[in-house]
Amino acid sequence: MKSSVEKTNTSAKFTVEFTAKDFEPARLKALARLARNIKVAGFRAGRAPANVVEQHVDPNKLASETLDILVRQTIPKIFAEAELTPISVPHVDVMKYVPGESAELTIEADIMPEVIFGDYENLDAEYVIQTITEDDIEDVLNRIAESFAESKVVKRAAENGDEVVIDFTGKKDGIEFPGGSAKDYKLKLGSKQFIPGFEEGIIGHEVGDAFDLKLTFPEDYGNKELAGAKTVFEVLLKQVNEVKNPAIDDELAKKTGAFEKLADLREDIRKNLEEQAQRQADDRYKDQLLTKLVEGSKTEAPKTLVQEQLEVMREDLLRNLKARKQDLEDWLKAQGKKKDEWEQDLREAAERRVISSIVVQRLGEEMKVDVTDADIEAQLDQMRQAYAKSPEALKEIDDPRTKANIRNRLRIEAIMNKLVSINKPKAKVVDVKDADKKAKKTDKKSDKKSESTDKKVQKTDKKAKKNK
């Protein structure tokens, strides 16, 4: 057998030639395989000698089976010799085939691309963490107090902090819009559940009042059909409940069922908030490191993987829309996008995901990171204990694909943890509030720069018109 390869960073195409001596071992295996379904007088099924079986099989079928076996044996061999990893099912194209004498074919597949890394040991990522303050603890205590609040119906005008029961209908250009209407809706005034002006507009009204609220949706509202839109909400106030929170003291701590003293509850809240802040900071830092790592690396996304990821993302969205009883057309309309624009955005997102995955996997190889079978079995044992009463779940856990998925997940975690251990000691620690201020300043500078660019373009256009 002779082979040669032409490759790019994302694909490889082998040209393979077989001679007569390559066929004999494959021909004998083909005869053994075909013999299982052939009955030869005087022999048990599958026990007849090869030369006898050959007299009872269709020569064309034998030739096809021989080449199939030869190709299946060759594919892993040529990729291994070239030190390439196929990531798609290889496509085989037979150019020439003379059974038992010679064959020429091409074998083509997408491959795991190489990655050129930047300086991944010195990634410029800040470690952003929230400093827990007394105000943060007070916020939690107030929420706990609210959970034990008592309410009573009152006959007076609605005030901030009251709970009201209302019917409302939202209209845009005189027509009701989806999701803008409800009956017997309970709303805590001051909770900022609704767009600005809605809750404030109810304050001062009494039970039985029917009134209109003329409101404009925020420009950055999630539903682009309503973003910046002028609307009218027809409101009927049906009930006003005065809400009274219990005092924040030892009695409140006792109501939680876990503490006798308010001081102990406070300390527990602080501890939980600090642990939560630490987890969030770690997650943020990993996200930043991954972004910086990908930005500093050079590679390409194989078409096969992009298409597979695109299909997964599309199916996930369609499944979620179906669960919400919404179709794609309505969703696209709400997003203010055309289908081809969405498809393009989806493809770009799929490509980013694929590139991120490839960069991380290749980094794992460079840093020689792997997970042990013991690590995987420990995860599987936890899953078996959790789903011990579900035969279907246990069957799925024992599926080899589950083991492969766990290995992949644990390996990615190990890679990211090692990346963190390398970079975190050198990272600048920043409070989340300072980071938010910095981000806002950057956005303002970006907006000003954009405005400046627009003005320059306008001036250039004016000059061009004058020159005409």
C-alpha positions as CSV (number, residue, x, y, z in Angstrom):
1,M,0.0,0.0,0.0
2,K,1.2,3.5,-0.9
3,S,-0.4,6.7,0.4
4,S,0.1,10.4,0.3
5,V,-1.7,13.3,1.9
6,E,-2.7,16.8,1.2
7,K,-3.9,18.8,4.2
8,T,-5.0,22.2,5.4
9,N,-5.3,23.2,9.0
10,T,-8.9,21.7,9.1
11,S,-8.9,18.9,6.6
12,A,-6.9,16.0,5.2
13,K,-7.2,14.2,1.9
14,F,-5.3,10.9,1.4
15,T,-4.6,9.2,-1.9
16,V,-4.2,5.5,-1.4
17,E,-3.0,2.8,-3.8
18,F,-3.4,-0.9,-3.1
19,T,-1.5,-3.7,-4.9
20,A,-2.4,-7.4,-5.3
21,K,-0.5,-8.4,-2.1
22,D,-2.7,-6.0,0.0
23,F,-5.9,-7.8,-1.0
24,E,-5.3,-11.4,0.2
25,P,-5.7,-10.9,4.0
26,A,-8.8,-8.8,3.4
27,R,-10.2,-11.4,1.0
28,L,-9.9,-14.2,3.5
29,K,-11.6,-12.1,6.2
30,A,-14.4,-11.3,3.7
31,L,-14.9,-15.0,2.9
32,A,-15.1,-15.7,6.7
33,R,-17.7,-13.0,7.1
34,L,-19.8,-14.2,4.1
35,A,-19.5,-17.8,5.2
36,R,-21.8,-17.1,8.3
37,N,-24.7,-16.8,5.9
38,I,-23.9,-19.5,3.5
39,K,-24.9,-23.1,3.8
40,V,-22.5,-25.6,2.3
41,A,-23.4,-29.3,2.2
42,G,-21.3,-31.3,4.6
43,F,-20.3,-28.4,6.7
44,R,-21.8,-26.6,9.7
45,A,-22.7,-22.9,9.2
46,G,-19.5,-20.8,9.1
47,R,-17.2,-23.8,9.2
48,A,-16.6,-24.4,5.5
49,P,-13.0,-23.7,4.2
50,A,-12.4,-20.5,2.3
51,N,-11.8,-22.1,-1.0
52,V,-15.1,-24.0,-0.7
53,V,-17.0,-20.8,0.4
54,E,-15.6,-18.9,-2.5
55,Q,-17.3,-21.3,-5.0
56,H,-20.7,-20.4,-3.4
57,V,-20.5,-16.6,-3.2
58,D,-21.3,-13.9,-5.7
59,P,-17.9,-12.6,-7.0
60,N,-19.1,-9.0,-7.0
61,K,-20.2,-9.3,-3.4
62,L,-16.9,-10.8,-2.4
63,A,-15.0,-8.0,-4.2
64,S,-17.2,-5.3,-2.5
65,E,-16.7,-6.9,1.0
66,T,-12.9,-7.3,0.4
67,L,-12.5,-3.6,-0.4
68,D,-14.7,-2.6,2.5
69,I,-12.6,-4.5,4.9
70,L,-9.4,-3.1,3.4
71,V,-10.6,0.5,3.6
72,R,-11.8,0.1,7.2
73,Q,-8.4,-1.3,8.2
74,T,-6.5,1.4,6.3
75,I,-8.4,4.6,7.6
76,P,-7.1,4.5,11.2
77,K,-3.7,3.4,10.1
78,I,-3.1,6.3,7.7
79,F,-4.4,8.9,10.1
80,A,-2.2,7.5,12.9
81,E,0.9,7.5,10.7
82,A,0.3,11.1,9.7
83,E,-0.4,12.0,13.4
84,L,-3.8,13.5,12.5
85,T,-7.1,13.1,14.3
86,P,-10.2,12.8,12.2
87,I,-13.3,14.6,13.6
88,S,-15.7,13.7,10.9
89,V,-16.7,10.4,9.2
90,P,-14.1,10.0,6.5
91,H,-15.5,10.2,2.9
92,V,-14.2,7.5,0.6
93,D,-14.1,7.9,-3.2
94,V,-13.0,4.9,-5.2
95,M,-11.1,6.1,-8.3
96,K,-10.1,2.7,-9.7
97,Y,-10.7,-0.9,-8.5
98,V,-9.6,-4.2,-10.2
99,P,-10.6,-6.9,-7.7
100,G,-7.6,-8.8,-6.4
101,E,-5.1,-6.8,-8.4
102,S,-5.2,-3.0,-7.6
103,A,-7.3,-0.1,-6.3
104,E,-6.9,3.6,-6.1
105,L,-9.0,5.8,-3.8
106,T,-9.2,9.0,-1.8
107,I,-10.1,9.3,1.8
108,E,-11.0,12.7,3.1
109,A,-12.0,14.0,6.5
110,D,-12.0,17.1,8.7
111,I,-9.2,17.0,11.3
112,M,-8.5,18.6,14.6
113,P,-6.7,21.8,13.7
114,E,-3.4,23.0,15.1
115,V,-3.4,26.0,17.4
116,I,-0.8,28.7,17.7
117,F,-1.0,30.0,21.3
118,G,-0.2,33.4,22.6
119,D,1.4,33.8,26.1
120,Y,-1.2,31.9,28.0
121,E,0.9,32.1,31.2
122,N,0.5,35.8,31.4
123,L,-3.1,36.5,30.4
124,D,-4.3,40.1,31.1
125,A,-7.5,39.2,33.1
126,E,-8.6,41.0,36.3
127,Y,-9.9,39.0,39.2
128,V,-13.2,40.8,40.0
129,I,-14.8,40.1,43.3
130,Q,-17.6,41.6,45.4
131,T,-16.7,43.0,48.8
132,I,-19.6,42.1,51.2
133,T,-20.8,45.1,53.1
134,E,-23.2,45.7,55.9
135,D,-25.7,47.0,53.3
136,D,-25.6,43.7,51.5
137,I,-26.4,41.9,54.8
138,E,-29.2,44.3,55.5
139,D,-30.7,43.6,52.0
140,V,-30.9,39.9,52.8
141,L,-32.3,40.6,56.2
142,N,-35.0,42.8,54.7
143,R,-35.9,40.0,52.2
144,I,-36.1,37.5,55.0
145,A,-38.4,39.9,56.9
146,E,-40.5,40.4,53.7
147,S,-41.0,36.6,53.6
148,F,-42.6,36.7,57.0
149,A,-44.6,39.9,56.2
150,E,-48.3,40.1,57.1
151,S,-50.8,42.0,55.0
152,K,-54.3,43.3,55.5
153,V,-56.9,44.8,53.2
154,V,-57.2,48.6,53.7
155,K,-59.7,51.2,52.4
156,R,-57.4,54.0,51.4
157,A,-55.3,55.2,48.4
158,A,-52.5,53.0,47.4
159,E,-49.0,53.8,48.8
160,N,-45.5,52.8,47.9
161,G,-44.8,49.4,49.6
162,D,-48.5,48.3,49.4
163,E,-49.5,45.1,47.5
164,V,-52.3,45.9,45.0
165,V,-54.6,43.6,43.0
166,I,-55.2,44.9,39.5
167,D,-56.5,44.1,36.0
168,F,-54.6,45.7,33.2
169,T,-54.5,45.8,29.4
170,G,-51.5,47.1,27.5
171,K,-52.1,48.6,24.0
172,K,-49.7,49.9,21.3
173,D,-51.3,52.0,18.6
174,G,-54.7,51.0,20.1
175,I,-54.0,47.3,19.7
176,E,-53.3,44.9,22.6
177,F,-49.8,43.5,22.5
178,P,-48.8,40.0,23.6
179,G,-47.9,39.6,27.3
180,G,-49.2,43.1,28.2
181,S,-52.5,42.1,29.9
182,A,-53.5,40.2,33.1
183,K,-56.4,39.9,35.5
184,D,-56.3,39.8,39.4
185,Y,-52.5,40.5,39.2
186,K,-50.8,41.0,42.6
187,L,-48.1,43.7,42.4
188,K,-45.9,45.0,45.2
189,L,-45.6,48.8,44.6
190,G,-41.9,49.8,44.6
191,S,-40.7,46.3,43.5
192,K,-39.8,47.7,40.0
193,Q,-41.3,44.6,38.3
194,F,-42.8,46.8,35.6
195,I,-41.4,49.4,33.3
196,P,-40.8,52.9,34.8
197,G,-44.0,54.8,35.5
198,F,-46.3,51.8,35.9
199,E,-46.1,51.3,39.6
200,E,-45.7,55.0,40.3
201,G,-48.8,55.6,38.3
202,I,-50.9,53.4,40.6
203,I,-49.9,55.3,43.8
204,G,-52.6,57.6,45.0
205,H,-55.5,55.7,43.4
206,E,-58.2,53.9,45.4
207,V,-60.1,50.7,45.0
208,G,-62.6,50.9,42.0
209,D,-60.5,53.5,40.1
210,A,-60.2,52.8,36.4
211,F,-57.4,54.8,34.8
212,D,-55.0,54.9,31.9
213,L,-51.2,55.0,32.2
214,K,-49.5,56.5,29.1
215,L,-46.0,55.0,29.2
216,T,-43.0,54.6,26.9
217,F,-41.0,51.4,27.0
218,P,-37.2,51.8,27.6
219,E,-35.0,51.9,24.4
220,D,-33.1,48.9,25.6
221,Y,-36.2,46.8,26.4
222,G,-35.6,43.1,25.5
223,N,-38.6,42.9,23.1
224,K,-37.5,45.0,20.2
225,E,-41.2,45.3,19.1
226,L,-41.8,47.3,22.3
227,A,-38.4,48.9,22.8
228,G,-39.0,52.7,22.8
229,A,-42.7,52.3,21.9
230,K,-45.4,54.6,23.3
231,T,-48.1,52.5,24.9
232,V,-51.3,52.9,27.0
233,F,-52.1,50.6,29.9
234,E,-55.8,50.5,31.0
235,V,-55.8,49.7,34.7
236,L,-58.5,48.8,37.2
237,L,-57.5,48.9,40.9
238,K,-59.4,46.1,42.7
239,Q,-57.7,45.8,46.1
240,V,-55.1,47.5,48.3
241,N,-53.2,45.4,50.9
242,E,-51.0,47.1,53.5
243,V,-47.9,45.0,54.0
244,K,-46.1,45.1,57.3
245,N,-42.7,43.5,57.8
246,P,-41.7,42.1,61.2
247,A,-38.9,43.8,63.1
248,I,-35.4,42.7,62.3
249,D,-34.4,41.3,65.7
250,D,-33.9,38.0,67.6
251,E,-37.5,37.0,67.1
252,L,-37.0,37.2,63.3
253,A,-33.9,35.0,63.7
254,K,-36.0,32.4,65.6
255,K,-38.6,32.4,62.8
256,T,-36.1,31.1,60.4
257,G,-35.9,28.0,62.5
258,A,-32.1,27.8,62.6
259,F,-31.0,30.6,64.9
260,E,-31.7,32.0,68.3
261,K,-29.9,35.3,68.0
262,L,-29.9,38.0,65.2
263,A,-26.1,38.2,65.5
264,D,-25.8,34.5,64.5
265,L,-28.2,35.0,61.6
266,R,-26.1,38.0,60.4
267,E,-22.9,36.0,60.6
268,D,-24.4,33.1,58.6
269,I,-25.6,35.6,56.0
270,R,-22.2,37.1,55.7
271,K,-20.5,33.7,55.3
272,N,-23.0,32.6,52.6
273,L,-22.6,35.9,50.7
274,E,-18.8,35.7,50.8
275,E,-18.9,32.1,49.6
276,Q,-21.3,33.1,46.8
277,A,-19.1,36.1,45.9
278,Q,-16.0,33.8,45.8
279,R,-17.8,31.3,43.4
280,Q,-19.0,34.1,41.2
281,A,-15.5,35.7,41.1
282,D,-13.9,32.4,40.1
283,D,-16.5,31.8,37.4
284,R,-16.0,35.4,36.1
285,Y,-12.2,34.9,36.1
286,K,-12.4,31.7,34.2
287,D,-14.7,33.3,31.6
288,Q,-12.2,36.2,31.2
289,L,-9.2,33.8,31.0
290,L,-11.0,31.8,28.3
291,T,-11.8,35.0,26.3
292,K,-8.2,36.2,26.6
293,L,-6.9,32.7,25.7
294,V,-9.0,32.5,22.5
295,E,-8.3,36.1,21.5
296,G,-4.5,35.4,21.8
297,S,-4.6,32.1,19.9
298,K,-4.8,31.4,16.1
299,T,-6.7,28.5,14.7
300,E,-9.6,27.6,12.4
301,A,-13.0,26.0,13.0
302,P,-13.6,22.8,10.9
303,K,-16.9,23.1,8.9
304,T,-18.1,19.7,10.3
305,L,-17.9,20.8,13.9
306,V,-19.4,24.2,13.2
307,Q,-22.4,22.6,11.4
308,E,-22.9,20.1,14.3
309,Q,-22.8,22.9,16.9
310,L,-25.1,25.0,14.8
311,E,-27.7,22.2,14.7
312,V,-27.4,21.7,18.5
313,M,-28.0,25.4,19.1
314,R,-30.9,25.6,16.7
315,E,-32.6,22.5,18.3
316,D,-32.1,24.0,21.8
317,L,-33.8,27.2,20.8
318,L,-36.7,25.5,19.0
319,R,-37.2,23.2,22.0
320,N,-37.2,26.1,24.4
321,L,-39.7,28.0,22.2
322,K,-41.9,25.0,22.0
323,A,-41.9,24.7,25.8
324,R,-43.0,28.4,25.9
325,K,-45.7,27.7,23.2
326,Q,-44.0,30.2,20.9
327,D,-43.0,29.6,17.3
328,L,-39.8,30.8,15.6
329,E,-41.5,33.4,13.5
330,D,-43.0,35.1,16.5
331,W,-39.7,35.0,18.4
332,L,-37.8,36.5,15.4
333,K,-40.4,39.2,15.2
334,A,-40.0,40.0,18.9
335,Q,-36.2,40.1,18.4
336,G,-36.5,42.4,15.4
337,K,-34.5,40.0,13.2
338,K,-35.0,38.3,9.8
339,K,-34.5,34.6,9.6
340,D,-31.3,34.9,7.5
341,E,-29.8,37.4,10.0
342,W,-30.6,35.0,12.8
343,E,-29.0,32.1,10.9
344,Q,-25.9,34.2,10.3
345,D,-25.7,35.1,14.0
346,L,-26.2,31.5,15.0
347,R,-23.4,30.3,12.6
348,E,-21.0,32.9,14.0
349,A,-21.9,31.9,17.6
350,A,-21.4,28.2,16.7
351,E,-18.0,29.0,15.2
352,R,-16.9,30.9,18.3
353,R,-17.9,27.9,20.5
354,V,-16.1,25.5,18.3
355,I,-12.9,27.6,18.3
356,S,-13.1,28.0,22.1
357,S,-13.4,24.2,22.5
358,I,-10.5,23.5,20.1
359,V,-8.2,26.0,21.9
360,V,-9.0,24.5,25.3
361,Q,-8.5,20.9,24.1
362,R,-5.2,21.7,22.4
363,L,-4.1,23.6,25.5
364,G,-4.8,20.5,27.5
365,E,-2.5,18.5,25.2
366,E,0.2,21.2,25.5
367,M,0.0,21.2,29.3
368,K,-0.4,17.4,29.4
369,V,-3.6,17.6,31.4
370,D,-5.8,14.5,31.7
371,V,-8.2,12.8,34.1
372,T,-7.9,9.3,35.6
373,D,-10.4,6.5,35.3
374,A,-10.8,6.7,39.1
375,D,-12.0,10.3,38.7
376,I,-14.5,9.3,36.1
377,E,-15.7,6.3,38.2
378,A,-16.2,8.5,41.2
379,Q,-18.5,10.8,39.2
380,L,-20.4,7.8,37.8
381,D,-20.8,6.4,41.3
382,Q,-22.3,9.7,42.5
383,M,-24.8,9.6,39.6
384,R,-25.7,6.0,40.3
385,Q,-26.4,6.9,44.0
386,A,-28.5,9.9,43.0
387,Y,-30.6,7.9,40.4
388,A,-30.6,4.5,42.2
389,K,-34.4,4.3,41.9
390,S,-34.5,5.0,38.2
391,P,-33.7,2.0,36.0
392,E,-33.8,4.2,32.8
393,A,-31.4,6.7,34.3
394,L,-29.0,3.9,35.5
395,K,-29.1,2.5,32.0
396,E,-28.1,5.8,30.5
397,I,-25.3,6.3,33.1
398,D,-23.8,3.0,32.0
399,D,-23.8,4.1,28.3
400,P,-20.2,4.5,27.1
401,R,-21.2,8.0,25.8
402,T,-21.9,9.1,29.3
403,K,-18.5,8.1,30.4
404,A,-16.9,10.0,27.4
405,N,-18.9,13.1,28.2
406,I,-17.8,13.0,31.9
407,R,-14.2,12.5,30.9
408,N,-14.4,15.5,28.5
409,R,-16.1,17.7,31.2
410,L,-13.6,16.8,33.9
411,R,-10.7,17.3,31.5
412,I,-12.0,20.8,30.6
413,E,-12.4,21.7,34.3
414,A,-8.8,20.5,35.0
415,I,-7.5,22.5,32.1
416,M,-9.2,25.7,33.2
417,N,-8.2,25.1,36.8
418,K,-4.5,24.8,35.8
419,L,-4.9,28.0,33.7
420,V,-6.2,29.7,36.8
421,S,-3.4,28.4,39.0
422,I,-0.9,29.8,36.5
423,N,-2.4,33.2,36.0
424,K,-4.3,34.1,39.2
425,P,-1.2,34.8,41.4
426,K,-0.3,37.6,39.0
427,A,-3.9,38.9,38.5
428,K,-5.0,42.3,39.6
429,V,-7.8,42.0,42.2
430,V,-10.7,44.5,41.5
431,D,-13.9,45.2,43.4
432,V,-17.0,44.5,41.2
433,K,-18.3,48.0,41.8
434,D,-15.0,49.5,40.5
435,A,-15.1,47.2,37.5
436,D,-18.7,48.3,36.7
437,K,-17.6,52.0,36.9
438,K,-14.6,51.2,34.6
439,A,-16.9,49.4,32.1
440,K,-19.3,52.4,32.0
441,K,-16.5,54.8,31.4
442,T,-15.2,52.5,28.6
443,D,-18.7,52.4,27.0
444,K,-18.9,56.2,27.2
445,K,-15.5,56.6,25.5
446,S,-16.6,54.1,22.9
447,D,-19.8,56.1,22.3
448,K,-17.9,59.4,22.0
449,K,-15.4,57.8,19.7
450,S,-18.3,56.5,17.5
451,E,-19.9,59.9,17.5
452,S,-16.6,61.5,16.5
453,T,-16.2,59.0,13.7
454,D,-19.7,59.7,12.5
455,K,-19.0,63.5,12.5
456,K,-15.8,62.9,10.5
457,V,-17.7,60.8,8.0
458,Q,-20.4,63.5,7.7
459,K,-17.7,66.2,7.1
460,T,-16.1,64.0,4.4
461,D,-19.4,63.5,2.7
462,K,-20.0,67.3,2.7
463,K,-16.6,67.9,1.2
464,A,-17.2,65.3,-1.4
465,K,-20.5,66.9,-2.4
466,K,-18.9,70.4,-2.6
467,N,-16.1,69.0,-4.8
468,K,-18.7,67.6,-7.1
